[in-house]
Amino acid sequence: MNKLEDKKIFFDSGVNCYEKIWRQMDKNNIDLVIYSLSKSIFDRAKTINDLIYIGSTESLGVLSRSLYELHLSIRYILEDRDDSINRANSFFFQSRIDYFSNLLSIEKSLPGSLNYNKEHFNREVSGAKNFNDIITYYKNEQKKLFKYKGTKRWDNRHWYDLDQEKKTSILKLMKRLNIDKSLYFSIYGIGSMDVHGTGTINHIASNIGIESALQIHVLEKLSFVITLDTLKVIKEFYRCNIDDLDDNIILMEEAFKKIIE
């Protein structure tokens, strides 16, 4: 069996597992967040492998950084079962804050370009009349979740700083989750260059054999590791007892071993 067939087995078995777990979820905030994160992880991992297969590697850094951040998010949310609802809600609130803040900026720059009316605002948040009302509502709801209340007028802690007195960082979050910081530099750091556009020279240099910092095989391996680890984490969190779920996970593990040989 060649590696292309092993990869197909990995992702076919993976989607079977994920879908079985997703079907058990309710429609509350935490399940919506876990579903969204885990589906994005699976889809991005598969896209990374599809791009490698067709030889289009320019977007791998962006996708790998995004994949890694999604993985950190889901690990943080599910790390503490007793606090998982608060953590998922904080992520959800941050998502809505970011979304409507961007819409507000668009509306200010291009007045009348967005098709939003009072009905749309009220549907998102009861009684809301504009974007500012929605943003203020979600910010206030998120602030209630922080263990340490901000003493300054402006509290800019991240959504994952619920139990921190001050604003932290991705690197510090990794430390709290006991994740090797070397991944920060090899995945997050290099990937950030692609996000900001400064990695274009790296791709040209790598393509002609001058540099190898991109380490495509590392990003490829990471996509499988994160897909499998995320699946095991949510399986454990939801305490799933589903027929043939473990069999599919074993198929994924066996396929992964063959892929990295």
RODO-2510 file (C-alpha; in nm, 4 decimals, decimal comma):
residues 261
     n   res          X          Y          Z
     1     m     0,0000     0,0000     0,0000
     2     n     0,1418     0,3400    -0,0911
     3     k     0,1256     0,6503     0,1258
     4     l    -0,1516     0,8069    -0,0803
     5     e    -0,3769     0,5132     0,0059
     6     d    -0,2692     0,5329     0,3718
     7     k    -0,3618     0,9009     0,3788
     8     k    -0,7013     0,8198     0,2309
     9     i    -0,7595     0,5587     0,5023
    10     f    -0,6513     0,8106     0,7675
    11     f    -0,8916     1,0834     0,6587
    12     d    -1,1792     0,8478     0,5658
    13     s    -1,1567     0,6834     0,9094
    14     g    -1,1158     1,0258     1,0661
    15     v    -1,4288     1,1750     0,9174
    16     n    -1,6229     0,8654     1,0279
    17     c    -1,5043     0,9199     1,3862
    18     y    -1,5634     1,2932     1,3936
    19     e    -1,9117     1,2666     1,2450
    20     k    -2,0136     1,0024     1,4997
    21     i    -1,9077     1,2329     1,7835
    22     w    -2,0620     1,5419     1,6247
    23     r    -2,3994     1,3665     1,5988
    24     q    -2,3983     1,3152     1,9778
    25     m    -2,3574     1,6842     2,0518
    26     d    -2,6333     1,9158     2,1692
    27     k    -2,6884     2,2675     2,0405
    28     n    -2,5463     2,4650     2,3321
    29     n    -2,2527     2,7037     2,3108
    30     i    -1,9834     2,4589     2,4178
    31     d    -2,0870     2,1969     2,1636
    32     l    -2,1117     2,4599     1,8905
    33     v    -1,7591     2,5794     1,9717
    34     i    -1,6108     2,2277     1,9901
    35     y    -1,7863     2,1283     1,6682
    36     s    -1,6631     2,4405     1,4885
    37     l    -1,3048     2,4020     1,6099
    38     s    -1,2778     2,0289     1,5456
    39     k    -1,4364     2,0513     1,2003
    40     s    -1,2005     2,3349     1,1069
    41     i    -0,9042     2,1285     1,2312
    42     f    -1,0054     1,8282     1,0225
    43     d    -1,0759     2,0370     0,7105
    44     r    -0,7509     2,2337     0,7354
    45     a    -0,5425     1,9196     0,7928
    46     k    -0,6920     1,7603     0,4829
    47     t    -0,6382     2,0786     0,2809
    48     i    -0,2711     2,0884     0,3854
    49     n    -0,2245     1,7364     0,2527
    50     d    -0,4170     1,8103    -0,0669
    51     l    -0,1937     2,1127    -0,1350
    52     i     0,1222     1,9122    -0,0709
    53     y    -0,0015     1,6453    -0,3120
    54     i    -0,0495     1,8945    -0,5964
    55     g     0,2769     2,0746    -0,5163
    56     s     0,1173     2,4045    -0,4092
    57     t     0,2972     2,4889    -0,0843
    58     e     0,2674     2,8696    -0,0676
    59     s    -0,0274     2,8591     0,1746
    60     l     0,1045     2,5854     0,4041
    61     g     0,2442     2,8298     0,6603
    62     v    -0,0871     3,0141     0,6913
    63     l    -0,2865     2,6928     0,7189
    64     s    -0,0426     2,5301     0,9626
    65     r    -0,0405     2,8293     1,1955
    66     s    -0,4208     2,8398     1,1840
    67     l    -0,4391     2,4634     1,2451
    68     y    -0,2067     2,4970     1,5417
    69     e    -0,4040     2,7850     1,6960
    70     l    -0,7276     2,5897     1,6586
    71     h    -0,5643     2,2955     1,8329
    72     l    -0,4440     2,5145     2,1216
    73     s    -0,7948     2,6569     2,1551
    74     i    -0,9634     2,3195     2,1801
    75     r    -0,6964     2,1885     2,4177
    76     y    -0,7437     2,4909     2,6443
    77     i    -1,1228     2,4648     2,6453
    78     l    -1,1302     2,0923     2,7230
    79     e    -0,8319     2,0849     2,9601
    80     d    -1,0467     2,1605     3,2650
    81     r    -1,3842     1,9855     3,2516
    82     d    -1,5205     2,1992     3,5362
    83     d    -1,4324     2,5224     3,3559
    84     s    -1,4951     2,4114     2,9973
    85     i    -1,8293     2,5907     2,9666
    86     n    -1,6769     2,9243     3,0695
    87     r    -1,3837     2,8736     2,8339
    88     a    -1,6066     2,7814     2,5423
    89     n    -1,8299     3,0799     2,6122
    90     s    -1,5262     3,3089     2,6232
    91     f    -1,4186     3,1799     2,2814
    92     f    -1,7726     3,2246     2,1476
    93     f    -1,8008     3,5791     2,2823
    94     q    -1,4592     3,6689     2,1376
    95     s    -1,5640     3,5352     1,7995
    96     r    -1,8746     3,7555     1,7995
    97     i    -1,6794     4,0596     1,9289
    98     d    -1,4216     4,0252     1,6506
    99     y    -1,6866     3,9679     1,3844
   100     f    -1,9045     4,2649     1,4725
   101     s    -1,6044     4,4909     1,5366
   102     n    -1,4960     4,4221     1,1800
   103     l    -1,8461     4,4893     1,0502
   104     l    -1,8505     4,8181     1,2431
   105     s    -1,5210     4,9191     1,0811
   106     i    -1,6592     4,8338     0,7363
   107     e    -1,9722     5,0359     0,8018
   108     k    -1,7665     5,3358     0,9139
   109     s    -1,5411     5,3151     0,6070
   110     l    -1,8196     5,2383     0,3592
   111     p    -2,1470     5,3766     0,4998
   112     g    -2,4519     5,1882     0,3765
   113     s    -2,2513     4,8991     0,2323
   114     l    -2,3880     4,6441     0,4806
   115     n    -2,7438     4,5204     0,4663
   116     y    -2,8103     4,5339     0,8413
   117     n    -3,1232     4,6702     1,0070
   118     k    -3,2814     4,6749     1,3529
   119     e    -3,4252     4,3273     1,2992
   120     h    -3,0765     4,1845     1,2388
   121     f    -2,9358     4,3563     1,5472
   122     n    -3,2239     4,2459     1,7691
   123     r    -3,1973     3,8881     1,6408
   124     e    -2,8328     3,8733     1,7536
   125     v    -2,8892     4,0456     2,0895
   126     s    -3,2324     4,1308     2,2226
   127     g    -3,2787     4,5083     2,2315
   128     a    -2,9640     4,5859     2,0311
   129     k    -3,0019     4,8763     1,7890
   130     n    -2,6563     4,8899     1,6304
   131     f    -2,3156     4,7198     1,6113
   132     n    -2,1883     4,8982     1,9218
   133     d    -2,4747     4,7591     2,1298
   134     i    -2,3873     4,4046     2,0230
   135     i    -2,0138     4,4488     2,0837
   136     t    -2,0754     4,6022     2,4264
   137     y    -2,3092     4,3177     2,5219
   138     y    -2,0600     4,0435     2,4331
   139     k    -1,7699     4,2272     2,5990
   140     n    -1,9674     4,2612     2,9208
   141     e    -2,0673     3,8938     2,9124
   142     q    -1,7062     3,7899     2,8564
   143     k    -1,5760     4,0078     3,1410
   144     k    -1,7974     3,8169     3,3849
   145     l    -1,5970     3,5014     3,3109
   146     f    -1,2551     3,6316     3,4207
   147     k    -1,1360     3,5128     3,7596
   148     y    -0,9373     3,8305     3,8210
   149     k    -1,1320     4,1463     3,7475
   150     g    -0,9432     4,4137     3,5563
   151     t    -0,8270     4,7069     3,7644
   152     k    -0,7573     4,9268     3,4650
   153     r    -1,0166     5,1011     3,2570
   154     w    -0,9072     4,9002     2,9534
   155     d    -0,8615     4,5267     3,0058
   156     n    -0,7116     4,3674     2,6949
   157     r    -0,6596     4,0129     2,8169
   158     h    -0,7103     3,7341     2,5646
   159     w    -1,0147     3,5085     2,5727
   160     y    -0,7897     3,2296     2,7031
   161     d    -0,6655     3,4386     2,9996
   162     l    -0,9691     3,3644     3,2165
   163     d    -0,7572     3,2506     3,5104
   164     q    -0,4721     3,4982     3,4563
   165     e    -0,4212     3,8330     3,6284
   166     k    -0,2596     3,9906     3,3232
   167     k    -0,2608     3,9522     2,9477
   168     t    -0,0481     3,6563     2,8385
   169     s     0,0472     3,5120     2,4986
   170     i     0,0313     3,2016     2,2808
   171     l     0,3723     3,0966     2,4097
   172     k     0,2585     3,1251     2,7719
   173     l    -0,0625     2,9375     2,6892
   174     m     0,1506     2,6559     2,5474
   175     k     0,3483     2,6454     2,8708
   176     r     0,0267     2,6187     3,0745
   177     l    -0,0820     2,3311     2,8499
   178     n     0,2598     2,1598     2,8805
   179     i     0,3281     2,1841     2,5069
   180     d     0,6878     2,1982     2,3852
   181     k     0,7745     2,5601     2,3046
   182     s     0,9848     2,4509     2,0047
   183     l     0,6576     2,4153     1,8133
   184     y     0,5976     2,7862     1,8642
   185     f     0,9044     2,8764     1,6618
   186     s     0,8845     2,6009     1,4000
   187     i     0,5105     2,6272     1,3339
   188     y     0,3688     2,9480     1,4754
   189     g     0,6695     3,1684     1,4070
   190     i     0,7388     3,0539     1,0496
   191     g     0,3643     3,0412     0,9769
   192     s     0,3230     3,3983     1,0968
   193     m     0,5606     3,5125     0,8243
   194     d     0,3201     3,3722     0,5651
   195     v     0,0222     3,5327     0,7385
   196     h     0,1906     3,8749     0,7172
   197     g     0,3332     3,8210     0,3691
   198     t     0,7009     3,8264     0,4648
   199     g     0,7419     3,4559     0,3959
   200     t     0,7248     3,4841     0,0183
   201     i     1,1042     3,4986    -0,0168
   202     n     1,1333     3,1866     0,1983
   203     h     0,9142     2,9939    -0,0450
   204     i     1,1207     3,0987    -0,3472
   205     a     1,4443     3,0091    -0,1653
   206     s     1,3030     2,6739    -0,0552
   207     n     1,1797     2,5903    -0,4060
   208     i     1,5268     2,6352    -0,5522
   209     g     1,6960     2,4509    -0,2670
   210     i     1,8652     2,7401    -0,0874
   211     e     1,6752     2,7066     0,2403
   212     s     1,4806     2,4341     0,4132
   213     a     1,3339     2,6146     0,7171
   214     l     0,9818     2,5553     0,5896
   215     q     1,0188     2,1808     0,6580
   216     i     0,7128     2,0744     0,4595
   217     h     0,7357     1,7180     0,5900
   218     v     0,7116     1,8558     0,9460
   219     l     0,3957     2,0514     0,8630
   220     e     0,2522     1,7432     0,6949
   221     k     0,3245     1,5256     0,9990
   222     l     0,1827     1,7918     1,2303
   223     s    -0,1475     1,7877     1,0403
   224     f    -0,1898     1,4157     1,1141
   225     v    -0,0795     1,4457     1,4778
   226     i    -0,3218     1,7306     1,5502
   227     t    -0,6116     1,5581     1,3725
   228     l    -0,5609     1,2408     1,5748
   229     d    -0,4917     1,4164     1,9055
   230     t    -0,7979     1,6402     1,8721
   231     l    -1,0154     1,3378     1,8027
   232     k    -0,8890     1,1597     2,1158
   233     v    -0,9342     1,4721     2,3291
   234     i    -1,2988     1,5267     2,2313
   235     k    -1,3709     1,1520     2,2532
   236     e    -1,2458     1,1552     2,6113
   237     f    -1,4298     1,4775     2,6958
   238     y    -1,7649     1,3498     2,5667
   239     r    -1,6934     1,0033     2,7105
   240     c    -1,8050     0,8492     2,3870
   241     n    -1,9008     0,4832     2,3768
   242     i    -1,9803     0,4426     2,0098
   243     d    -1,9681     0,1220     1,8074
   244     d    -1,6562     0,0902     1,5882
   245     l    -1,5205     0,4332     1,6983
   246     d    -1,2120     0,2769     1,8535
   247     d    -1,1683     0,0554     1,5467
   248     n    -1,1575     0,3626     1,3238
   249     i    -0,9067     0,5325     1,5547
   250     i    -0,6852     0,2228     1,5334
   251     l    -0,7068     0,2407     1,1536
   252     m    -0,5975     0,6052     1,1711
   253     e    -0,3039     0,5212     1,3986
   254     e    -0,1899     0,2344     1,1757
   255     a    -0,2182     0,4508     0,8641
   256     f    -0,0244     0,7300     1,0338
   257     k     0,2628     0,4938     1,1235
   258     k     0,2898     0,3892     0,7590
   259     i     0,2730     0,7484     0,6378
   260     i     0,5700     0,8613     0,8482
   261     e     0,7880     0,5545     0,7776
***
